[in-house]
């Protein structure tokens, strides 16, 4: 085991397709002696790891409960203090709903300044895979990334107000972790946005088994149930969805090869 102080790098693994890794991410993965891997990291990403790297899965694999956040932070810290070159691999970007901020704070408290390498966040990759943008001079002058997952013990997001902002300021809404709250989201947004507002729901974006559902705010819930889409998925709400490439528009549910 090394004795020199180690280092920790939080690496964004992108949405799944290993070709969407950055060169910095590949280099960090290839140099790591210890790799802590999240749930939503695509399979091919670890092909860049050294054969002798110690790889630990800390996500909810195989129906197991995910490793508590405090344990993950201890694992990172312990390995770094033992002189290891630690990579913490996170799906998408570490700083978008990835608890990257919390991990950085906890490492800093212990005297370690981690390096953070961006990854392509799922919300961007999902709509790009359908050929549409998130902003457009005619449709949307901004974009909001929100989580649909209600805060523990806290009030849920005010979907009506968010819908009003999206309407008044012409913003695209990109909703992470929204599937289980789809009914709540739909009801709130319908109070502000036209019921024909286009919606795209993209499951497992950029992975081989990607599926998507193109619908409207009015039909969103029934179409989701009809198509059986589940997590992980991104919902994109707004007129930019009309830019989805033609071949995908006609069938409500299509696989990416359509
Ligand atoms: N840090 C990640 C987000 C982590 S939160 C990022 O930047 O992408 C986990 C949520 O991200 C999932 O519930 C889902 O809403 C979304 N997500 C992650 N990967 C996805 C993928 N390949 N396709 C669709 N949604 C995905």
Boltz pocket constraint, residues with backbone or C-beta under 6 A from the ligand:
constraints:
  - pocket:
      binder: B
      contacts: [[A, 14], [A, 15], [A, 16], [A, 40], [A, 90], [A, 91], [A, 92], [A, 93], [A, 94], [A, 95], [A, 96], [A, 97], [A, 98], [A, 119], [A, 120], [A, 121], [A, 122], [A, 123], [A, 126], [A, 175], [A, 176], [A, 177], [A, 178], [A, 202], [A, 203], [A, 204], [A, 205], [A, 206], [A, 207], [A, 231], [A, 232], [A, 233], [A, 234]]
      max_distance: 6.0
